[in-house]
Amino acid sequence: MSAAGTPITRPLDVRWIHGSPSAKHNTDPDIQVHEYDEHTVILRQNKAVHYEAPFVFLFFGADRAVLIDTGATAEAAYFPLRATVDELVEKWLTRNSRPADDYELLVLHTHAHGDHIAGDGQFADRPATTVVGARLTTAWPFFGFDQDAEGVSPVDLGGGRVLTCLATPGHHEASVTFYDPWTGFLLTGDTVYPGRLYINDWPAFGRTIERLIAFTESHPVTHVLGCHIEMTREPGVDYPIRTTHQPDEPPLQLTVAHLHRIRAAVTELGDRPRRYPLDDLILWPHE
């Protein structure tokens, strides 16, 4: 595979599992698997298992696969992430006539909140696997951000597919954003997504949005993808916190235009941040 050239914009018109009125009678799979293309998979956790229902991303390269985030539930019986990833890896290796002996898995994270790292333990004893801790003291040294927080860190998957990682604090001190030139995905974690953007460091968040906009000016982005959906399709209206049934969800994907709208709102609020609804998300500064 080669990641050279401009990424192809593919539709992402997925009907994601979104919970049910009764968790007891929920019939959704524990994990929804969507193969965006033959080398890229998006997974969503069942809302009946955990209301956060985070999205997890799996990228395949010639030498290794990268899993970004591990969901909100530790127990494999309720959230079989490793089994699902193992099945997807085996399928990819078979399809690409690639031996399994030395094929690696690298587990990274968008940040260190519990609903993004709970499944780490499922990979602790997996062969040929490296799990990089999500906290500031582990993630940032891995990427080199402890030495240069303004730098960019390549994550080489082999075969020409190299993710780019940027330090993007604001939501969390160790938040990072990943860019995949193969798909054009900009993976923003909990920094930007169709929901409540919990902002713990307002000045840092403003700088992060500026940095992301600058990055998109020189890197083609097809979809801006966060890790949750919390909005309804009614502009500016979110589902209540801890909702386990969201039948009227909007799409997961946002656009670069949303980054510009966020920047305009941040500029308008200045040094007096407050909850500020936009059509597709809500700025939610820490009070």
MOGI-V685380 format. One record per backbone hydrogen bond with DSSP energy under -1.0 kcal/mol. CO is the residue of the C=O (numbers start at 1). NH is the residue of the N-H. E is the energy in kcal/mol with one decimal. If there is no record, write none. Layout:
<<CO,NH,E> <CO,NH,E>>
This chain:
<<12,14,-1.7> <14,16,-1.1> <18,246,-3.0> <23,26,-1.3> <30,46,-2.0> <32,44,-1.9> <34,36,-1.1> <34,42,-3.0> <37,40,-1.3> <39,60,-2.5> <40,36,-1.2> <40,37,-1.5> <41,58,-2.7> <42,34,-2.8> <43,56,-2.7> <44,32,-2.8> <46,49,-1.0> <46,50,-1.9> <50,53,-1.5> <54,45,-2.1> <56,43,-3.1> <57,68,-3.1> <58,41,-2.8> <59,66,-2.6> <63,104,-1.6> <64,61,-1.7> <65,106,-2.7> <66,59,-2.7> <67,108,-2.9> <68,57,-1.7> <71,118,-1.6> <75,78,-1.1> <75,79,-2.1> <79,81,-2.5> <80,84,-2.0> <81,85,-3.0> <82,86,-3.4> <83,87,-2.0> <84,88,-2.2> <85,89,-2.9> <86,90,-2.6> <87,91,-2.2> <88,92,-2.4> <89,93,-2.8> <90,94,-2.3> <91,95,-2.4> <92,96,-1.9> <93,98,-2.7> <94,97,-1.1> <104,65,-2.5> <105,130,-2.4> <106,67,-2.6> <107,132,-2.5> <108,69,-3.1> <110,176,-2.4> <113,116,-2.1> <114,118,-1.2> <116,70,-2.3> <117,120,-2.0> <119,122,-1.4> <120,123,-2.1> <121,124,-1.2> <123,126,-1.2> <128,105,-2.3> <130,107,-3.3> <135,138,-1.5> <135,139,-3.2> <138,142,-1.4> <139,143,-2.0> <140,144,-1.2> <140,145,-2.0> <144,148,-1.7> <148,151,-1.5> <153,165,-2.5> <155,163,-2.5> <157,63,-2.5> <157,64,-1.7> <158,62,-1.5> <158,161,-1.0> <161,157,-2.9> <163,155,-2.7> <164,179,-2.8> <165,153,-2.5> <166,177,-2.4> <170,200,-1.8> <170,201,-1.9> <172,175,-1.6> <175,168,-2.5> <177,166,-2.6> <178,187,-3.4> <179,164,-2.6> <180,184,-2.8> <184,222,-2.0> <185,180,-2.4> <186,225,-2.7> <187,178,-1.9> <188,191,-2.5> <189,227,-1.5> <193,195,-2.3> <194,230,-3.1> <194,231,-1.6> <195,282,-2.7> <196,198,-1.4> <197,284,-2.3> <199,286,-3.1> <201,205,-2.5> <202,206,-2.2> <203,207,-2.0> <204,208,-2.4> <205,209,-2.4> <206,210,-1.9> <207,211,-2.4> <208,212,-2.7> <209,213,-2.3> <210,214,-2.3> <211,215,-2.4> <212,216,-2.3> <215,218,-1.5> <223,186,-2.4> <224,254,-2.8> <225,188,-1.7> <227,55,-1.8> <230,239,-3.2> <234,237,-2.2> <237,232,-2.9> <240,243,-1.6> <254,224,-2.4> <256,260,-1.5> <257,261,-2.0> <258,262,-2.5> <259,263,-2.4> <260,264,-2.2> <261,265,-2.0> <262,266,-2.8> <263,267,-2.5> <264,268,-2.2> <265,269,-2.4> <266,270,-1.9> <269,272,-2.0> <276,283,-2.6> <279,236,-2.5> <281,278,-3.3> <282,197,-3.2> <283,276,-2.2> <284,199,-1.8>>
